[in-house]
Amino acid sequence: MIFTIAAKDLKSLFASPVAWVVLILVQLIAGYGFLRRFDDFLNLQPQLLQLSSPPGFTELVAAPTFSTLAAIMLFAVPVLAMRMIAEERRNQTMVLLTSAPVSMADIVLGKFCALMVMLMLILALIALMPLSLAAATRLDYRLIGSILLGLTLLAAAFSAVSLYVSSLTTHPIVAALGAFGALLGMVLIGEQVADNLHTRGLGVLAALAQVFSPVKNLEPLGKGVIDSYAIACLLLLAALFLALTVRQLDARRLRG
Amino acid sequence: MSSLSLSTAAAAATLRADGLSRRFGGRAAVDGINLELKRGEVLGFLGPNGAGKTTTMQMLTGNLAPTTGSVSICGVDLLASPVAAKSHLGYLPEVPPLYRDLNVAEFLELVARLHRVPKARRATAVNRASERCGLGDVRRKLIGALSKGYQQRVGIAQAIVHEPDIIILDEPTVGLDPNQIRDIRALIRELGNAHSVILSTHILPEVEAICDRVQIMHHGKMVYADTIAELKQLHNGRTLLLGLNQPPDASELAAIPGVASAEPLADNQFRLRVTPNADPTERIVALAAQKQWGLRQIGPAQTSLEDVFVNLTRHDAS
């Protein structure tokens, strides 16, 4: 069932120009960033060779390219997710799913999977940029793997938050702006609150606040450090908002 | 005999609702409705706008939680195990839930998947539903490009593609032209043979034409429930409408053997209640000629359901 709904949502994602525009923009931005850094790297190479243990291509070109993607996802995910629930409710097509023998959790997970497939596609296309140089230079596959894991988890967290906001309104644009605001708020405030609580010695609260600072949780993975608490935080954020989305849709059935 | 028919009726009940109520804020949109639907029965759901028909249907299909009451579908409690109960349902809401960027065949295929129609049977189910609803020649067209009437038909096809036990149609003939309405009525009648159908409408002839039973809702309450056959017998056969140019007193008409009562209407017309098993028509015609009442019209009063409907729902509307 989850697969059926995911396939349906992917289809309608690609039937509208939104997915294509997002794909094009992401490729342009990431592609430009990659070439720019690659150029800098080539220019800097003579100086780098004088260092005792110089940072390689992966650290200087691949990693920053991927971290651009984290910033791009901040607006791309809300735009991709905006229609998923808001428009189904606006066009009153949600009834088709809620009248079928399908649980609310299946519906939400189906939509979540559709978003993740789309984001994995974007991630794969961007991963191809540094990987295309695999024959020419030595790549640090462990670092790349760790970054990709981090970005996947970040995509999951962003998707869950965006889906939740999309379930709150029937206006796709409002959903996109709301989700963007929520994510930006988490990135800006969540981190600060976590740091602040930590310096005051409120360890438990700081740990809790860290759940809501997704980009901060990406940092260790971005450096190749597998920080299990950061991974748990990202997973927790995704699970929390998926559960909230199910609850929100159920509440609509209860409240009318 | 009667106990036997009662037990088979109970066994064949596909949908039961007991004491179904729904409040929005302080207002009761639906108030204590009981409903029972048997296999092979078409139930007409009548009521003026805002009577609570749509709210009731939303509750019967699990799209809205009732404030109190229970719904059981083919013996499965809808509130306790919604997924199992919903597998017996096909629902066409007021606004047909259509994905405009899919074509008709793709859409019906998706609905069949959602309703867990096995892969081997899916193509047949889609073909059958589109043929039944007259969608054969638009199967490859995008739903968004279809006319309102065709979209409505896709909506009906969507409700029947998985051959559900219970089909719930909220105003299925809205937006159709007269020919299409006739097709759809024939289809609903045909569906009523093997499935149970509930349809809501405010078109009275529609109910008389296709329903076995009628329930009239008003202000969230069920104010009338009877079979169409009984309704017809009660009001159609036993009431005469009489028009006279020089009418006598109503009491003189009531005195005619076979007439139970005579009620004067506007424009020198009378509604005569006929005593059971009597046909005073000939006698009235003979008397009218003899006493020179100027007979211009005599016949059974036909607007039976409309009368019931208007009587039940008019008085407090103003």
Chai-1 contact restraints between the chains, C-beta under 6 A:
chainA,res_idxA,chainB,res_idxB,connection_type,confidence,min_distance_angstrom,max_distance_angstrom,comment,restraint_id
A,T4,B,R113,contact,1.0,0.0,6.0,A-B,restraint_1
A,K8,B,L110,contact,1.0,0.0,6.0,A-B,restraint_2
A,S12,B,D101,contact,1.0,0.0,6.0,A-B,restraint_3
A,A15,B,D101,contact,1.0,0.0,6.0,A-B,restraint_4
A,Q92,B,V95,contact,1.0,0.0,6.0,A-B,restraint_5
A,Q92,B,P97,contact,1.0,0.0,6.0,A-B,restraint_6
A,T93,B,P97,contact,1.0,0.0,6.0,A-B,restraint_7
A,V95,B,N63,contact,1.0,0.0,6.0,A-B,restraint_8
A,V95,B,P93,contact,1.0,0.0,6.0,A-B,restraint_9
A,V95,B,P97,contact,1.0,0.0,6.0,A-B,restraint_10
A,L96,B,P97,contact,1.0,0.0,6.0,A-B,restraint_11
A,T98,B,N63,contact,1.0,0.0,6.0,A-B,restraint_12
A,S99,B,T61,contact,1.0,0.0,6.0,A-B,restraint_13
A,S99,B,Y91,contact,1.0,0.0,6.0,A-B,restraint_14
A,A100,B,L114,contact,1.0,0.0,6.0,A-B,restraint_15
A,A100,B,H115,contact,1.0,0.0,6.0,A-B,restraint_16
A,P101,B,V83,contact,1.0,0.0,6.0,A-B,restraint_17
A,P101,B,K86,contact,1.0,0.0,6.0,A-B,restraint_18
A,P101,B,S87,contact,1.0,0.0,6.0,A-B,restraint_19
A,S103,B,V83,contact,1.0,0.0,6.0,A-B,restraint_20
A,R253,B,A65,contact,1.0,0.0,6.0,A-B,restraint_21
A,L254,B,A65,contact,1.0,0.0,6.0,A-B,restraint_22
A,G256,B,L64,contact,1.0,0.0,6.0,A-B,restraint_23
